[in-house]
Amino acid sequence: MNKTKLSKMDIKTKAWAKKYIKNNFNGTKTALEMAMKKGMNKNTANAIASENLRKPMYKKEIIRELEESGFNKKERARLLKRNAKQKQSYSASNQAIDIATKIEGDYAPEQRITATINLTGKALDEAIQAKLDELKAL
């Protein structure tokens, strides 16, 4: 980002990213601390955090801040290797790595398929019989 031409949104996004990392990736806490309106409840803060973390500009800024602080893919790989070999609990470290990995989009997206089949009468009886025959064959 060009520091001489930062928009209000760029400034807000940058501040959010820094505070989010400082708060150990706790979006609700970050939203509460950055709230313009005092007295925001946790449910509202959680919704704001969730919304912000879905926005590409927030994701990019968080990634930039992480990389600027030295927490890049190479460092994540080093920590994952260390954690896999150790005998103590590194759950907080693993959670931070997991969140950073999600933010960078390194996880494959979830795939969901929804199908609605309306069968009645003879078609339903035939479909049930076909499944019964399939089960018997197993």
N, C-alpha and C positions, 0 to 999 in steps of 0.2 A: 504494500500500500504506500502511496505517496503521502508522506507525513504532512506536507503543506496543503493538501487538498482533501482532508478527511471530512466526510459528511457527518451529520449527527448520527446517522445509522451506523457508519463505520466506527465511530467513537463508542457507541453503545455496544456494538458487536465485540469490539476489542476488549472493552471493560468486562463484558459478560464472560468472554473466554478466559481472561486472566482470573477472575473471581471463581469461576467454575473449577478451574484447575486447583486454585488455592483451597477451595472447599472440598478437595478430594472427590471431584466429579459428582457432587451432590447438587443436582439442579434445583431442587425445592429450596434448599438453604440459600443458593445463589439468587433465586428469584425473590425470596423474602428480603435479602440484604439489598437488592437493587431496586426494590419496589419504590416507585414514586409516591404511591398512596400508602401511607402508614396504616397498619392494622390489617394488612392482607392476611387471609387465612391460608393454612397449609394446602387445602384443596385447590385454591386458586393458584397458588405458587407452583404446585405440582403441575397443573394444566399449562401454565405459562412455560415452565421448564421443558415439558414434553414438546410443546409447540416450537420453542426455540431450537431444541436439539434436532428437530426434523428439517429445519431450514438450512439449505446449502451454505449460505453465507456464514452462519454460526459454526457449522461443521468445519468449514475451511479455516476459519479463524482459530478454532480450538486446535486443529492440526498444526497450523502455523506456530501457535504459541508452544505447543508440545515440542515440535521440532526445534524451535529456537532455544528451548531449554535443554536440548540434547536427548529428548525422549522420542527417538525416531524408530523406524522399523528394525534397524540393526540393534538398538538398545533393547527393544521389546523382545527380540529373538534371544538376546543374551540373558535377559531376566527369565524368560520362559524356560530356557535350558537350565539355568541355575535352580529354578523352583522345581522343575521335574526331578532333579537329582537330590534335593535336600530332604531331610527327615522332619523338619519343623513346619509349622503352619505359616504360610505366606498368603493367607486368604485375601488380605487387603491389597497386597501387591498384585495378585492374580486378578482381582476385581478391577483394579485400575488398568491393567493390561487389556482385560476383556472389553472394558468400556472404550478405551482408545482404539482398539481393533474394530469395534462396531462403528465408531465415529468415522474412521477412515474408510469404512465400507469393505473391509477385507473378508467379512463373512458372506457366504452365498445368501442371496435373499430367500426368505421363506416362500414356499410355493403351496398354495391351497387350491383345491379343486372342490367345487360344490356342484352336485348334480341332483336334479329332481326328476324322478321317473314316475309317471302316473300310469299304473297298470290296473285294469279292472277285468272282472269276468274271466273269460277264457285266456286272455293274454297273461293275467296274473297267475292263473293255474299253471300255464305252460312255463312261466319264468320260475315258479317255485319248484316244479318238477325238474327243470333243467339244473337248478342249484342242488337239489337232492341227489340227482344222478351224478353230478360233479363231486359231491361229498362222498358218495358211495365208492367212486372210483379211487379216491385217495385212500 
